[in-house]
Amino acid sequence: MKSFFLTFSKTFGIMLALLAILAVFLLFSNLIGRYVDTAYNNLEFVEGDKNSNNLVILLDLEGPILSNSSQKISFFDSQIIFANDIEKIFFKLKEEINLKGIIISINSPGGTVSASNKFYESIIAFQETTKIPIYIHTDELLASGGVWAAVGAKKIYASYGALIGNIGVKGPSWFYYNEPISIKQNFLDKDVATKEGIEFYQTFAGRSKDIFNEFREPTQEEIDSIQNMLESIYEKFLIIVSKNRKIEKKYIRNDLGALIYDSDSAKKKGLIDEVYNFNKSKEKILSELNISNDYKMLSLKNNQNIISQNLPYLFSKYEDNYYKKLNLRICNMSKMQISLLSNYYSNNC
């Protein structure tokens, strides 16, 4: 009988543990599903008259610009700007008959070429279709792909001390280890020792299919091919900035270069319209829209981090680890493909 109760208690304990795990899983899944469904769809009243028919949307964005959140982990990614989500937001906002303007408060070091261009095209398409202006304001950083996207807006404002610029394109980092003998890999870095070489095998078909192979020198053809791609993308970047900011392309290439400027210098060079803090910028925008005394401002934010809000003690350390890995993933992305990510961000990698 004693043996029976001992076995029963162990079995019962295991069952309770399994049920607890299942309950946490269901709770977590419900939170995930609920957030993914409502991400970017929570309008919050900011100021003005709630009964006003003059609607202004404030879109708060921060982080590198990537294409999409198809990884189904967007509830973690409040520090990433997904171009596909921006496109969906603009599509929904087209239905707002009382919408008078959109203010995008953004801080971004840039992003991938395709995502930055998609963000830009979404801004252009929305304004052309609806005739509703979009305004950009940055408090801290608007660089590289962030500039690419922002120049599509009607006006760009920046707080004093903000950094703007870095109009350039970066190719993938390519390291060639000459005669490596050992490789040590840890979470953050890779250590390769070289002396007389090690054996390395990789099967592939097609010339240069093994491009970026770290154990052979790049051919001149490969270097030229990548450089040509960079020049082609850079040329489009120059055209977009020149057209929208009314700056001579030659001046951008030869004088502005890919340097980054403080807000005062950026204004003098034509990259932004005014050096105003957010509140001053908002006043100017409302005045330009002729709704200073009659408007309703709603905020659309993607900052509802479910882990930190709902399960802070249980998951805080996992969240920290997630963000470290996420940052590393973005850094690796910038090293392995052509990107519009500023040196300001890349140097922190």
C-alpha positions in Angstrom: 0.0 0.0 0.0 2.8 2.4 0.8 4.4 1.6 -2.5 1.1 2.3 -4.2 0.7 5.8 -2.6 4.3 6.6 -3.4 3.8 5.7 -7.1 0.5 7.5 -7.2 1.9 10.7 -5.7 4.8 10.7 -8.2 2.4 10.2 -11.1 0.0 12.8 -9.7 2.9 15.2 -9.3 4.0 14.6 -12.9 0.5 15.2 -14.2 0.2 18.4 -12.3 3.5 19.6 -13.7 2.3 18.8 -17.2 -1.0 20.5 -16.6 0.8 23.6 -15.3 3.1 23.6 -18.4 0.0 23.3 -20.7 -1.8 26.1 -18.9 1.2 28.4 -19.3 1.5 27.4 -22.9 -2.2 28.1 -23.6 -2.0 31.5 -21.8 1.2 32.4 -23.7 -0.3 31.3 -27.0 -3.4 33.3 -26.3 -1.4 36.4 -25.5 0.7 35.9 -28.6 -2.3 35.5 -30.9 -4.1 38.4 -29.4 -1.0 40.7 -29.8 -0.2 39.6 -33.4 -3.9 40.3 -34.3 -3.9 43.8 -32.7 -0.3 44.9 -33.5 -0.3 48.3 -35.0 -4.1 48.5 -34.6 -4.5 50.0 -31.2 -5.4 53.7 -31.6 -4.9 55.8 -28.5 -6.2 59.3 -28.0 -3.4 61.7 -27.5 -4.8 65.2 -27.5 -7.3 67.6 -29.1 -11.1 67.3 -29.2 -12.4 63.7 -29.1 -15.4 64.9 -31.1 -13.5 66.6 -33.8 -13.9 65.5 -37.4 -10.3 66.4 -38.2 -8.2 63.3 -37.5 -4.4 63.3 -37.3 -2.6 60.0 -36.8 0.7 59.8 -34.9 2.8 56.8 -35.9 5.6 56.1 -33.5 8.4 54.0 -35.0 11.9 53.0 -33.8 14.6 50.6 -35.0 16.1 49.1 -38.1 13.8 48.8 -41.2 13.2 45.2 -42.3 10.7 43.8 -44.8 8.2 41.9 -42.7 7.4 40.2 -39.4 6.5 36.8 -40.9 8.6 35.1 -38.3 5.5 35.3 -36.1 7.5 36.9 -33.3 6.4 40.5 -33.8 5.2 40.9 -30.2 8.9 41.0 -29.3 9.9 43.4 -32.1 8.8 46.8 -30.9 12.3 47.9 -31.8 12.0 47.0 -35.5 10.2 48.8 -38.3 8.6 46.4 -40.7 7.9 47.9 -44.1 5.1 45.4 -44.8 3.3 46.4 -41.7 3.7 50.1 -42.7 2.1 49.3 -46.0 -0.8 47.6 -44.3 -1.3 50.6 -42.0 -1.4 53.0 -44.9 -3.9 50.8 -46.7 -6.2 50.8 -43.7 -5.8 54.6 -43.1 -7.0 55.2 -46.7 -10.5 54.3 -45.4 -10.4 57.2 -42.8 -12.6 59.8 -44.4 -11.7 62.4 -41.7 -8.0 61.9 -41.9 -6.1 65.2 -42.5 -2.5 64.2 -42.0 -0.1 61.6 -40.6 2.9 62.4 -38.4 5.6 59.8 -38.2 7.9 60.1 -35.3 10.9 57.9 -36.2 14.3 57.0 -35.0 16.1 54.6 -37.3 19.7 53.7 -38.2 18.5 52.4 -41.6 17.8 48.9 -42.8 17.7 46.6 -45.8 17.6 48.0 -49.3 14.2 46.4 -50.2 12.6 47.4 -46.9 13.7 51.0 -47.0 12.6 51.4 -50.6 9.2 49.8 -49.8 8.7 52.2 -46.9 9.5 55.1 -49.2 7.2 53.9 -51.9 4.4 53.3 -49.4 4.7 57.0 -48.3 4.7 58.2 -51.8 1.8 56.0 -52.9 -0.4 57.0 -49.9 0.1 60.7 -50.5 -0.5 60.5 -54.3 -3.6 58.4 -53.8 -5.2 60.3 -50.9 -3.7 63.8 -51.2 -3.2 63.5 -47.5 0.3 64.7 -46.4 2.8 62.7 -44.3 5.3 64.5 -42.0 8.4 63.0 -40.5 10.0 64.0 -37.2 13.1 62.4 -35.6 14.4 63.0 -32.1 17.7 61.2 -32.3 18.7 59.4 -35.5 17.5 59.3 -39.1 20.3 57.6 -41.1 20.9 55.7 -44.3 17.7 53.7 -45.1 15.8 55.9 -42.7 16.6 58.9 -44.9 15.7 56.9 -48.0 12.2 56.3 -46.6 11.8 59.7 -45.0 12.4 61.9 -48.0 9.1 60.7 -49.5 7.3 62.7 -46.8 6.1 66.3 -47.4 8.4 67.7 -44.7 11.1 66.4 -42.4 11.7 67.9 -38.9 14.4 67.0 -36.4 15.1 67.9 -32.8 18.2 69.8 -32.0 21.1 67.3 -31.7 19.5 64.6 -33.8 21.8 62.9 -36.4 20.8 62.8 -40.0 22.5 61.6 -43.2 24.7 58.6 -44.1 23.5 58.6 -47.7 25.4 55.5 -48.9 25.1 51.8 -49.5 27.1 49.1 -47.7 28.1 45.8 -49.2 28.5 42.6 -47.3 31.7 42.2 -45.2 34.0 39.7 -46.7 36.8 38.1 -44.7 39.4 35.8 -46.2 41.3 33.7 -43.7 44.7 32.8 -45.2 45.7 29.3 -44.3 43.5 28.8 -41.2 44.3 26.0 -38.8 41.5 26.3 -36.2 38.2 28.1 -35.7 36.6 28.9 -32.3 33.0 30.1 -32.3 31.2 31.6 -29.4 27.9 33.5 -29.1 29.2 36.9 -30.1 32.3 36.3 -32.3 34.5 33.9 -34.2 38.2 33.3 -33.6 40.2 31.9 -36.5 43.8 30.9 -36.1 45.9 30.6 -39.3 49.3 29.2 -40.0 49.6 26.5 -42.6 46.0 25.9 -43.5 43.3 23.3 -42.9 41.3 21.2 -45.3 38.0 22.7 -46.3 35.5 21.2 -48.7 32.3 22.6 -50.1 30.4 21.3 -53.1 28.7 23.8 -55.4 27.8 24.2 -59.1 28.0 27.5 -61.0 30.9 30.0 -61.0 31.0 32.1 -57.8 28.2 30.1 -56.2 30.5 29.9 -53.2 30.9 33.7 -53.1 31.9 34.9 -49.6 33.7 31.7 -48.9 36.0 32.7 -46.1 38.7 30.3 -47.1 39.5 31.6 -50.6 40.4 35.0 -52.0 37.6 36.8 -53.9 38.2 37.1 -57.7 38.3 40.5 -59.3 35.1 39.5 -61.2 33.3 39.0 -57.9 34.5 42.2 -56.4 33.5 44.1 -59.6 30.1 42.5 -59.6 29.3 43.5 -56.0 30.7 47.0 -56.6 28.4 47.4 -59.6 25.4 46.4 -57.6 26.4 48.9 -54.9 26.8 51.7 -57.4 23.4 50.9 -59.0 21.6 51.0 -55.6 23.6 54.1 -54.6 22.6 55.8 -57.9 18.9 55.2 -57.1 19.4 56.5 -53.6 20.9 59.7 -55.0 18.0 60.1 -57.4 15.4 59.6 -54.7 17.1 62.1 -52.3 17.8 64.6 -55.1 14.3 64.5 -56.4 12.4 64.8 -53.1 14.8 67.2 -51.3 15.5 69.3 -54.4 19.3 68.8 -53.9 21.6 68.4 -56.9 22.7 64.8 -57.3 26.3 65.9 -57.9 26.3 67.8 -54.6 25.0 64.8 -52.7 27.7 62.5 -54.2 30.6 64.9 -54.0 29.9 67.1 -50.9 27.4 65.4 -48.6 28.8 61.9 -49.2 27.9 59.2 -46.7 28.7 61.4 -43.7 26.2 61.9 -40.9 25.3 65.5 -39.8 23.8 67.2 -36.7 20.4 68.7 -37.2 21.6 72.2 -37.8 24.0 71.1 -40.5 21.4 68.8 -42.0 19.1 71.8 -42.4 21.7 73.9 -44.0 22.5 71.1 -46.4 18.8 70.7 -47.3 18.3 67.2 -45.8 15.5 68.4 -43.4 13.1 71.4 -43.3 13.4 72.7 -39.8 15.1 72.0 -36.5 12.2 71.8 -34.1 11.4 69.5 -31.1 8.4 67.3 -31.5 5.9 69.7 -29.9 7.0 72.6 -32.0 6.9 70.4 -35.2 3.4 69.3 -34.3 2.2 72.9 -33.9 3.7 73.8 -37.3 2.0 70.8 -38.9 -1.4 71.5 -37.4 -1.1 75.1 -38.5 -0.2 74.1 -42.0 -3.2 71.8 -42.1 -5.4 74.7 -40.8 -6.8 72.6 -37.9 -4.8 74.1 -35.0 -8.0 74.7 -32.9 -10.0 71.7 -34.1 -8.4 68.3 -34.3 -8.2 64.9 -32.8 -4.8 63.2 -32.6 -4.7 59.4 -32.2 -1.5 57.5 -31.7 -0.7 54.2 -33.3 2.1 52.4 -31.5 3.8 49.1 -31.6 5.2 49.1 -28.1 3.0 46.7 -26.2 5.6 44.1 -25.3 3.6 41.3 -23.8 6.5 39.7 -22.0 7.5 42.8 -20.1 3.9 43.8 -19.3 2.3 40.4 -18.4 5.0 38.0 -17.3 7.9 40.3 -16.2 9.5 38.1 -13.5 9.1 34.8 -15.4 10.4 35.9 -18.8 12.5 39.0 -18.2 15.8 37.3 -18.6 14.6 35.4 -21.7 13.4 38.7 -23.2 16.9 40.2 -22.6 18.5 37.2 -24.3 16.0 37.5 -27.1 16.9 41.1 -27.8 20.6 40.3 -27.7 20.1 37.5 -30.3 17.8 39.8 -32.3 20.4 42.5 -32.4 23.0 40.0 -33.4 20.7 38.7 -36.1 20.3 42.2 -37.5 24.1 42.8 -37.3 24.8 39.6 -39.2 22.2 40.5 -41.8 24.0 43.8 -42.4 27.3 42.0 -42.8 26.0 39.4 -45.2 24.0 41.5 -47.6 23.8 44.8 -49.3 22.2 47.1 -46.8 21.3 50.7 -45.9 22.4 50.5 -42.3 24.4 53.3 -40.9 27.9 53.0 -39.5 26.5 54.5 -36.3 24.5 51.3 -35.8 26.9 48.8 -37.4 29.8 49.9 -35.1 27.8 48.7 -32.1 27.8 45.2 -33.7 
